[in-house]
Amino acid sequence: MDRIPTLADVYAARTVISRYLPPTPFQPAEALSELLGCEAWIKYENLQPVRAFKVRGGINLVSRLSAGERTAGVVTASTGNHGQSIAYAGRLFGVRVVVAAPEHSNPVKVAAMRALGAEVVETGPDFDAAREWAERTAAERGMRYVHSANEPDLIAGVATASLEMLEVAPDLDAVIVPIGAGSGACGQCVAGKAISPRLQVIGVQAEGAPAVWRAFHSGKMEAGPPVSTFAEGLATRIPFSLPLQILRERLDDLVLVSDAQLKQAMVTLIRTTRMLAEGAGAASTAAAFALKERLRGKKVGLVLSGGNVTVESLREVLAEA
């Protein structure tokens, strides 16, 4: 059984991360609140250096590698944001990084990973095929394989966002967080619920990529069919053991939203906050609209997890709106 990170691990991670990353804003969104009928606060993780929350986990994990692991380098798989986080941390600490990305990945994210010094290999039709390549390559080359979710140090790192949120607004009733592999939601469960046991943590997945949703409700680790969502940050076909263990123990609810709801949420965020969200980054806002009656009158944190959207994708979203 994988080790579940503790609140102490999260505070230790913040000691490391704070040397490299300032806290991101966590602010009330008045225009959005009026539309939702609740007091909506947004955690702007799209303002991180790689424009996504995962950089927190990357810095924490890579900072804790052994001397031998740093020398050998690391291999990981990613649709983009996790890969950027490991590449960013690899540059900070002088560690070679190889990232396997699915073919036809978001070109903005691929270019960003390469600009950060990572070797990016585009392979396979989806994230899970790229992940299998990364696992084989790590074994063949003697490099440290970094899983995108089954890593306690990654989860402890991304959980520092929850510390920042509750220090600003300790009376939050609920937090809504997107789930791809699940590290972000696990971080909210580990840190948020330890600090504020009354806090409701609600996860959200895309209808076209419901692997964690199915496993959360059934308890079965089963691969699903090929994913069908434009939101690559949510496009996971297989649930992973450590996140599923944490989520089934501590997550209060997990909901599904359609691509149409994600796209509408992207446009709504631009209109109400002037902030750009990628599909996964808008998922918490989409879920808030889906749960509007349940959240009415409550103080709700929405994690805007990333803003790495291509111009072409944004044009399509705006045209449809």
N, C-alpha and C positions, 0 to 999 in steps of 0.2 A: 504494500500500500504506500502511495506517495505521501511525503511529509506535507502537512498543511501548514502554511506560514502563520505566524502568530502576530498579534498587535505589536509585540516587542520587535519582531522582524521588520515590521513596517516603519517603526520609529528609527531603527538602525538604518534602514534604506534611506530614510529622509536625510539622515546625517551625511550620507554619501551624495545623494542626488542634489541637495541644496548647494553643494560646491559648484555645480554646473548649470542648474536650472532654477530660475526664480519661480515663485508660485504663479500659476495662471489665474486670471480674474474669475471670480464667482460672484455674479451680480444679478439683481432682479431685472426681469425683462417686462416692463410695464405693458407695452402694447400686446405682447404675447399673452400676458396674464389676463388681459381683458377678453381676448378671444377664447381662452381656455376656461375662464371662470375660477381659476385658482391663482395662488401666488407663485408664479414660475420664476425660478432662478436658473441661470445657465452657467455651467462650468465650461469655459472656453479653452478646451484642449487643442483646438485648431490653431492656437497661438504659440504652440511649442515650436522649437527650431525645425522639426521635421513635419510640423503641422498635424501632429497626431499624438495621442496620449501615450503610446507605447514606448516612446523614448525614455520614459521613467524606468520601465522594466529593463530595457537594454543597458542603460548605464549601471543599474544596480547589479545585474548579472555579470556583465563583462568586468566590472571592477573587482569582482570576487573570484575570478578565474585563478587557478594556480599558475605558477611560473611556467610549468610544462604546457599547460593548455594555451597560455598566451603565445608561447613559441610555436606551437603546432597550428594555431589558428582555429577558427570556428566555421561551421557550415550550418545553415538554417534554410527554411523554406518560408515563403511569404507571398501574399498577393501585393505587398508593397509597404504597408505601414510598419509591420514588425521588422521587415528587412531593413527599412530605413533606421529603425531604432538600434538594431545591432550594428549596422554600418556606422552610424553616428558614434556609438560607444567604442567601436573598434578604432576609429580615427582618434578618439580621445586618448585611448590607452595603448595605441600602437599594436593592435591585434589584426591579423589578416582575416578578412571576412569573405565567405562565398555564400551567395544567396541563390537558391533555386526558386524561380518564379514561373507560374504557368505561362504557356504560350499566349500571346495576345493580351498580356497584362496591361494595366493602366500605364501608358507611356510616361506620364508625369512622375509616377512613383519609381518606375524603372530608371529613368534618367536621374532622379534624385539619389537613388542607391548608388549608382555608378559615380555620380559627382562626389559622394561621400567616401569613395575609395573602394567600394565592394566590387568583387567579381560577380556579375549577375549572369546566370545561366537560365535561359528561358526553355522550359521543358515540360511536356505533358499538357493535357487539355484543361486540368483544373488544379487547385491547390493541393489536393491529396496525392495526385500523381507527382507533383513537384516535391512534396514532402518525402515520398518514397525514394526519389532520386537523391535527395539530400541525406537521408539515412544511409543509403548504400555508399555514397561518396565519402561520408565521414568515416565509415568503417574501413574503406579502401585506403584512404589517405592518412589515417591515424589522427584526424582532427576532432575537436570537440563538437558533437552535434547539439545544437540548441533547439529544443522543441518550442513551438510557438505558444504553448500553454502549460504543458506538464513540467513546469519549472517554478519551484517555490520562490526563487529570487526574482523572477519576472513578476509574479503576482504581488509579492511584497513591494516591489518598486512601483507598479501602477496603482497600488492601494494608497500611495501617498497623496493622490488626488482627493481621496475621501477625507484624509486628515485636514487638508486645506478647506474643503467644503464645510465641514462641521466646525472648524474654528471660526469661520465667518458667520455661519448660520447654524448654531447648535440645536435649534428647535425645528429642524426639518422634519416633516412628516414622512416623506418618501423621496427616493431617488430612482430615476429611470435610466438604465444604461444599456447600450447596444451589446449584443452577443454575437461574435463570430466564433472564435475558439473558446472565448469565455474568460480571459484573464481580467478584463476590466470589471465585469460583474462580480467575479470572485474577490477582487480587491475591495469593492464596496461591501461585500458580505463580511470579509475578514476584519476590515478596519471599522467601517461604518457601524455595523451592528455590535461590535465590541465596545465602541464608545457610546453609542446610543441604542440600547436594545429595543426601543420602541420604533426605530426607523424601519420603514418598509422598503425593501430593495426589490425592484421590478425589472426584469430583463426583457429584451425585445429582439426578435429575430425576423428575418424576411420569410414570407410565405414560401418562396421558391428555394429556401435553404433552411429547412426546419430540423436539422439533425439534432441539435441540442434540445429543442422543444420536445421532440419525440422521446429522447432519452430521459429528459427531466420527468416526463409523465409516466414512462414505462419502466425506467430503471435499466433498460437494455442498451448495451453498446453496439448499435447496429449501423452499418453504412447505409446511406440513403441513395436515391437515384441521382444522376447528374443535377447540379444546382441550376436554378433558373432565376437569377436576379442580376440587375445591373450594378448592385451594390457589392463590389468585390470584397469589401471589408467584412461582409456578413456571409460570404460564400464558402461555407465549410460543409463538407458532405459527411464527415465522420466526427462523432463526439470524442472527447479525450478524457482520460480517467481522472486526473486530478481536478480539473474544473468541474466535472460532473459530480464528483464526490462532494465538493464544497457547495455547489449549487443545490443539490438535492437535500443537503442538510440545512442550508441557511437562506436560500433565495425564497422570497415570499410569493412570487408569481412570475410567469414567463408568457408573453403574448406574441402573436404574429401580426405583422403588417404587410400589406401588399406593396409592390413597386410603385403603384399609383399613389399610395399614401406617403411613401418615402419622398417621391418627387414633389408632391404638394407641400410636404414639410420643409424641403429645401427652399422652395419659393417663399414660404411663410417666414422662414428665418431671415431671408434676405430683406423681405418687406418690413419686418418688425424689429430686427436687430442690426441690419446692415452687415451681417456676418455670413460668410460662405461655408457651407457644410457639404461634404461628400454624402453619398447615399447613406452609408453607415452612420456618419456623424449626425444625420437628421433623424435617425431611427427613434431616439428618445422623444423627440418632439412629435413624431408621427404616432407613437404609442400614447402620448399624453392626450392627443385628440381622440384616439380610440377609447380611452378610459376617462373621458371628460366628466361624466356624471359621477364616477367613483372618486375622482380627485377634487371635485368642486369644494372650494373654500379652504383647501389644504395648502401647505407650503411644500413645494415640490422642486427638487433639484433635477435638472435635465443635463446629462453629460453630452456636450457637443464634442464627440470623440476625435473628429478629424475633418480636415478641409481640403484634402488632396483630390480635387475633381478636375478633369480635363476640360478645356474650353469647348470641345465638341460635345461632351456629355452635358455640360451646362447649357449649351445652345438647345439641345434636344429637350431638356427639362423645361426650359423657359418657353419653348415653342408649344409644348404640350399644355403648359399652364395657361 
